[in-house]
Amino acid sequence: MPESLRPEILDKLDEKYREKLSYFARLLISQSKYRRLQQEVLERKQEIKKGETLTHQEIWDKVDV
């Protein structure tokens, strides 16, 4: 759909439907925005279950401060 038609279609919708569409769009954006972070959290949880974590001392040794 061409960009120029999108605002026209939204203007023709009832306020109730515009609000629903806006809510749905915000949900989709927030889900896609945080999908990568959610995946990383799940990976870290799996590492913790497997015991593949660094100790506090190992972290400081890698930082080399």
N, C-alpha and C positions, 0 to 999 in steps of 0.2 A: 504494500500500500504506500503510495507516495506520501512524503512528509506533509505536504500542504493539505491533505485530506484529513489527517488525524485530528487536528483541532476542530474541524467542522463536524466530524462525527461526534466528538465529545460534547460539543455544544448542543447537539440534537438530543442527547440522552437526558432523561429525567435526572433530577438532583440525586435521587435515591440510587440510581444505577451508576452515576458518576462517582458517588462515595464508595460504592461496592467495588468498582473498577480500580479506584485509587487505592483502596485498602489491599486488594489483591496484588496490585503492582508493587506496593511497598513490601508485602510479604516476599514476593519473588526476588526483589532486589536484596533484601536483607538475607535471605537464604543463600543466594549465590555469593554474596559478599563474605559470608562467614563459613561457607562450605570448606574452604581450604584450611581455615583454623580448626574447624571441627574434626577434619581428617587428621590434622597434626595431633590434636588432643587424644584421639583414639589410638594413634600410633604410639604415643608416649605411654598411654595406659597399658598397651600390650608389652612394651619394653619393661615397664615396672613389674608386670606379672611374671615375665620371664627372668627378672633379676638383672636386666641389662642396663643398669643405671650406674652413674658415677658417684663415688663418695664425695663428700665435701672436700677432702684433701686432694683427690684426683682432679677436681675442678680447678683448685688453686694452683696445682702443679702445671696444668695445661695453660693457665693464664700466664704463668711465669712472672709474677709480680714480685 
